[in-house]
Amino acid sequence: MKKLNSTVFCYQWRILFGACALTFFIQCTSVRSDKVVKNQYDAQIEMDIEYLASDELEGRGTGEKGEKLAAEYISMRMKEAGLKPKGTNGYYQDFAVKNKDNPHGAEFAQSGEMMVRNVIGFLDNNALNTVVIGAHYDHLGYAHAGSLFDGGNAIHNGADDNASGVAGMLYLMKELQGKYTQNNYLFIGFSGEEYGLWGSNYFTKNSTIALDEITYMLNMDMIGRLNEEGKLSINGVGTSPAWKEEMSDIHVKGISTVTTEGGMGASDHTSFYVSDIPAVHFFTGQHEDYHKPSDDEEKINYKGLQLVLDYMMKLIEKLDDNGHLVFTETKDADQQSRRSFKVTLGVMPDYLYDGDGMRIDGIRADRPAFNAGIEKGDVVLQMGEYKVDGMESYMDLLAKFEPGDTITVKIKRGKKIIEKKVSFD
C-alpha cells in the first residue's frame, strides 16, 4: 500500500488550508523538478497519482469519503488552471443513483440510494465546437465492486485504474492552455464507472453543455502500465472516419498502437458513443494487479504514461481544424449490446494482442481454464467447433456455451498447438 510522501502531503494542506500553504507546495514541487529531465515525464503527473492512489483516500470507493476527497482535489486543480466551473454546483454535478447492473459484474456494496458527483471544468476558447476529455476517478474502496482479490478487505488504491487516467486528464488540462484553440475543452472526472458508467451516463443525459456542440470525446482509463513493446490500445476508432485518417500520420517514438473499431466497451466512452458522439478509449492493457490491492503507484510506468499523453496531444493538434467530426455507427454495436454470457473461462484476455486468436494475460484459480491446465501466455485458437479469430470472436463465442458443457479448446503454447478439455461451471 502507498502512503503519502511529503510532496503529496502538500496537497492535503492545500485542501485543508487553501492559499496559506501555497508557498510550502511550491517548495515541495521544486525539490522534485529534476524528474522532468531525468525520467522524461512531467513530475506533476507523479504527484497527482501519488495522492489519488494513497491509502488516505481508501481506494476512492464510489460515494465514499475517499472519492469525495478525490473530487475536491480535481476541482482544486481545475480552479488553479483557470477552468470555468461547468457543473450544476460549481465544478460538481451531483446526482443520486440506485443499484443496477454494470459491465464489470460488480455487486452493489451499499443498499438504497447514494449521492455521487462528476467534476467538470471548461476551457473556453470561444469556439463553436467542444472536445470532451474524461477519466473516471472512482475505484473499489476496500474490496467491493468487482474485486479480484481473495484475501478479504484491503484498500484497492487503483493507481492504474484510474488514477493514471485522471492524472493524464489534469496534464492535458494544463498543456492545452492557449493551444489548438479552434475547439473548446470540457474536462470531466466521472464517478461511478466501476458500478456501471454511472457518471458518464448521467452526464450525457443531463449535459451541462449542448450535446450537439461536442465534436468528439477522449476517454483515458488505465493508461499507466505501457509495456515494453509500447503497445497502446485505442478502442472506438470506427466511430468516425477522422480517427484512422489522422492517426495514420501520428508517430511517437516508443508507442505502437493497436486499434479496435467498436464504440461499445466497459468504460465511459460508451456513454458518448450511444449518444452519437465520436469517442475513443486510450488503454495500456490489463495486468495481474487489475482490481487488486497491488495496483499501487510504484508500478506506474511514468515515462510510458508521458508517451501516451504526447500521442494524445498530437491527435488533438491534428483534429483542431477538422470542424465537427462525422459520427459513424460501428458494425458490432448491436451485437455487443445483445451479448449475454452464461459461462466464462476465468481468464484475463490480453487486450493489446493483435495476432490470431485470443492471448491469455492472467488465470483465475479454480476456474475452467485453470482446472483444464491452460496457462498465462497461451493463445486460444479454437473453442469447440468454432475458430477464435480475435478478441471479438472470443467474446461472441462465450455466448454459445452453457453451464455443464465440456468442450475441446485448442491453444498455442510457444510453438506447439495443444488441446485441453474445458468444463464450464
Steps between C-alpha positions, in 0.01 A plus 500: 500500500611851422529762773523869426846647461583858590420628151147366497451612860523852362176437315319398815613824660369690204164331518477574872653844521485640146734773386700519823677176407582605144857604573569170675360315198722687255805412710404134500447503124838657429679226691380248242526709185804299384270206424370674189845472343626184667197283436359686201157564644322784673554467877148633562359178356676301770383737771139465385512121496676479836218695662209336321641149558603555862357297788353820642238498224409139588461385142264781391195277541198634314305739721743457789719749686813429297321560173371833631856600592607410147219717360619792715852450372393495135283810540788680674731421210239621252462826687877553508515447124237768448232266367143624527269295724263305279310284743164580655662590832823673408731231363273225634214323330330315786252221439338206677533139386348166591611142449520377141700265279845603383760383248750385762262248656528684831267469793343808655676550833248738653125470512259766390600830343838668504608849400796531266648776286674569174764773501486728196719789383487696175787645297314761296667602174180664366485227237191344343594141588606338826720199565423289808805355677403264780617240750323326784642574844314243712636157584415203722554624854590208725380200304162537333391565140677229309813445708710206385675474837423194710669614820215691661464875548798706387540843349491492121693816417444480124818676389456385142122463529454788479724750676712475186216622279411784736863612515503491120189715487653753740816511289306567179301765683826689557662428162200616297502850647531732200551213252281359223238762567257416220326277753394550859589226752270356764683293763294250699595277791229232501368328810352152515673344199580189702129445571384547142604824328277700734671835463538506122150361452356770722697775331389408147138501618543822701783674319610842617574605141297418191587149379496613138791733581722202590717406205668198660592337830835364626484251787803399708452186706813310615781673309776449757650162417641529147685175433849448361359473149340843539155365407225761537145381441263754347144372501214650300683619188199398292285772657625759249701477177721779636664274760680267258575776254676718755655222708672357193727803496586508873834359606626503859823312564432222750129471413348226284122521466249216492152613399148361522196627312215457744357792691361281780718402794520485879614860544360851476549558127203266450255755643609753239496249215138406571425875490636510142826670596831371359692360796820305557652330803874504572623194692842347566372152580394261773745374759508268799431789740168590337228542767739387772665682793833466320406765240727751673683814393853358493400273208403788272713540188527879509713533190250285312208703632667816372536339156127424497424863581743618232308287252169647613632855468604427140153361427330805651726723292415319177127516573505870585397616154270207413182674607223280641598134457266275306349224716475143371327207666730201538403164354522309824287739707177301491685171543689622804192639668327161467783291641404283792755272664392203707851357519856627531845350461621695803781670312620855449541568125798689365321799349813617321558175311438544127583156365275204419295368789469639852809512722454447872653757732389347830326195649263485795548203733236226508326623186448301176822602323714446811342160566567397140870583526490810282772751588578869480646578156301228322317612187149361458453404134180299509213431742307187415429511128542876481816681394612794712608777264566763766357671805162572342437146383613363839244721674229393255581131544455509877129555441476166313575283804299402806599404856579128505636494144840337445687611190840454341704821497789519256783724621843607385771479764829627365534322166282203597129452428331305779145416603338523841164377628312787665190446714290808563357546850 
